[in-house]
């Protein structure tokens, strides 16, 4: 089976852990445009056609938003971090207003909790979504 190069938010983990130099951090910051959509960050920059859509375009996940947010903060990209956090918070809040729930994952292109299901229905009240939502609110208000 031939491998495929996938552009993924997983490349931001070194930024989160402080493992890159300033020029690599700037390169990652400048590549945010590949992932940033109106309602947050997509997991991959495009749909690569895999049958497992769990961690694929156009889905956005709370832990990856946290990884990118903290990584950007670690290197002084506070404005970018704040913009990403606010997009995620606004999406979560708007869906919560409509449904009374936070969800496991979101379609950050359409701004919806209705995502393609391949494994199971989108989960309500998901722990890491709740935690990231709460922590980002605390980070932005303190």
PyMOL commands that set and color helices and strands:
alter all, ss='L'
color gray80, all
select helices_A, chain A and resi 9-16+22-34+62-74+78-99+127-141
alter helices_A, ss='H'
color red, helices_A
select strands_A, chain A and resi 36-37+40-41+59-61+105-107
alter strands_A, ss='S'
color yellow, strands_A
deselect
rebuild
show_as cartoon
